[in-house]
Amino acid sequence: MNKEQENRNTYQINANSKVGEVQIADEVVATIAGLAATEVEGVASMASNITNELVSKLGMRNLSKGVKIDVDSNAVSVDLVLTLEYGYNIPNTSKQVQEKVKSAIESMTGLNVSNVNIRITGVNIDKKK
């Protein structure tokens, strides 16, 4: 492993496997959360203004911006900072984001998600629709 890989947080799953162990970097969990959040209709962007259209240009690593991951005894806590589209119901959209992020992390990593906290920092009023 190089020094960058050694210095980042990782979460071990399948430690008792006969084949070997699996470790998931916190950046991977953050990227999963960011991508899942931006797939919900009504979410304009993450804190760093990254949307699905820009993923291919800027790379997946940027989707972890605006996402904070904390792992405590096999439970993941997720904090997201979002900008929503004007006209969408904030409580309903937030609930959809929470459900989608929880489902994506749990199904892809096997980690349990204890909570998904959302902070809305803006509303996109772009009239291009």
C-alpha positions as CSV (number, residue, x, y, z in Angstrom):
1,M,0.0,0.0,0.0
2,N,1.2,3.5,-0.7
3,K,1.2,6.2,2.0
4,E,-2.0,7.8,0.8
5,Q,-3.9,4.5,1.2
6,E,-2.4,4.0,4.7
7,N,-3.4,7.4,6.0
8,R,-7.1,7.3,5.0
9,N,-9.9,5.7,7.1
10,T,-11.0,2.2,6.1
11,Y,-13.7,0.0,7.4
12,Q,-13.2,-3.7,7.5
13,I,-15.9,-6.1,6.5
14,N,-15.7,-9.9,6.1
15,A,-12.7,-10.2,8.4
16,N,-13.4,-13.9,9.0
17,S,-13.4,-14.8,5.3
18,K,-11.3,-17.8,4.3
19,V,-10.1,-16.0,1.2
20,G,-9.1,-12.7,2.8
21,E,-10.4,-9.5,4.2
22,V,-12.3,-6.6,2.6
23,Q,-11.7,-3.0,3.6
24,I,-13.7,-0.1,2.3
25,A,-12.2,3.4,2.3
26,D,-14.4,6.2,3.8
27,E,-14.1,8.0,0.5
28,V,-15.9,5.1,-1.2
29,V,-18.8,5.3,1.3
30,A,-18.9,9.1,0.8
31,T,-18.9,8.7,-3.0
32,I,-21.8,6.2,-2.8
33,A,-23.7,8.6,-0.6
34,G,-23.1,11.6,-2.9
35,L,-24.1,9.7,-6.0
36,A,-27.2,8.3,-4.5
37,A,-28.2,11.8,-3.2
38,T,-27.8,13.4,-6.7
39,E,-30.0,10.7,-8.3
40,V,-33.0,12.0,-6.3
41,E,-35.3,14.3,-8.4
42,G,-35.2,17.8,-6.9
43,V,-31.5,17.7,-5.7
44,A,-29.7,20.3,-7.7
45,S,-26.2,19.6,-6.4
46,M,-23.9,18.7,-3.5
47,A,-22.0,21.4,-1.6
48,S,-19.4,21.4,-4.3
49,N,-21.9,22.0,-7.2
50,I,-21.3,18.5,-8.6
51,T,-24.2,17.0,-10.5
52,N,-24.6,13.7,-12.4
53,E,-23.9,15.5,-15.7
54,L,-20.4,16.6,-14.4
55,V,-19.4,13.2,-13.0
56,S,-17.9,12.0,-16.2
57,K,-15.9,15.2,-16.7
58,L,-14.6,15.7,-13.2
59,G,-14.4,12.1,-11.9
60,M,-16.2,10.2,-9.1
61,R,-13.8,11.4,-6.4
62,N,-15.5,14.9,-6.4
63,L,-18.9,13.3,-5.4
64,S,-17.6,12.9,-1.9
65,K,-17.5,16.7,-1.5
66,G,-20.3,17.8,0.8
67,V,-20.5,14.4,2.4
68,K,-19.1,13.6,5.9
69,I,-19.0,10.0,7.0
70,D,-18.5,8.8,10.6
71,V,-18.3,5.1,11.5
72,D,-18.9,4.0,15.0
73,S,-19.0,0.2,15.9
74,N,-20.2,-0.9,12.4
75,A,-22.8,1.9,12.1
76,V,-22.4,4.7,9.6
77,S,-23.6,8.2,10.2
78,V,-23.8,10.4,7.0
79,D,-24.0,14.2,6.9
80,L,-24.9,15.7,3.5
81,V,-24.9,19.3,2.3
82,L,-27.3,19.9,-0.6
83,T,-28.8,22.5,-2.9
84,L,-32.3,21.7,-4.0
85,E,-34.2,22.8,-7.1
86,Y,-36.8,25.5,-6.7
87,G,-40.4,24.1,-6.5
88,Y,-39.7,20.8,-4.8
89,N,-41.0,20.0,-1.4
90,I,-38.0,20.2,1.0
91,P,-39.2,17.6,3.6
92,N,-40.3,15.1,0.9
93,T,-37.2,15.5,-1.2
94,S,-35.0,15.2,2.0
95,K,-36.8,12.0,3.0
96,Q,-36.2,10.5,-0.4
97,V,-32.5,11.4,-0.2
98,Q,-32.2,9.9,3.2
99,E,-33.9,6.6,2.1
100,K,-31.9,6.4,-1.1
101,V,-28.5,7.1,0.6
102,K,-29.3,4.6,3.4
103,S,-30.3,1.9,0.9
104,A,-27.3,2.5,-1.4
105,I,-24.7,2.3,1.4
106,E,-26.2,-0.7,3.1
107,S,-26.7,-2.7,-0.1
108,M,-23.3,-1.9,-1.6
109,T,-21.1,-2.1,1.5
110,G,-23.0,-4.3,4.0
111,L,-22.5,-1.5,6.7
112,N,-25.5,-0.4,8.7
113,V,-26.5,3.2,8.4
114,S,-27.7,4.7,11.7
115,N,-28.7,8.1,10.3
116,V,-28.5,10.4,7.3
117,N,-28.5,14.1,8.2
118,I,-29.2,16.7,5.6
119,R,-28.4,20.4,5.6
120,I,-30.0,22.4,2.8
121,T,-27.7,25.3,1.9
122,G,-29.5,26.7,-1.1
123,V,-32.2,26.6,-3.7
124,N,-31.4,26.6,-7.4
125,I,-33.8,29.0,-9.1
126,D,-32.4,28.4,-12.6
127,K,-35.3,28.8,-15.0
128,K,-34.0,26.6,-17.8
129,K,-36.7,23.9,-17.3
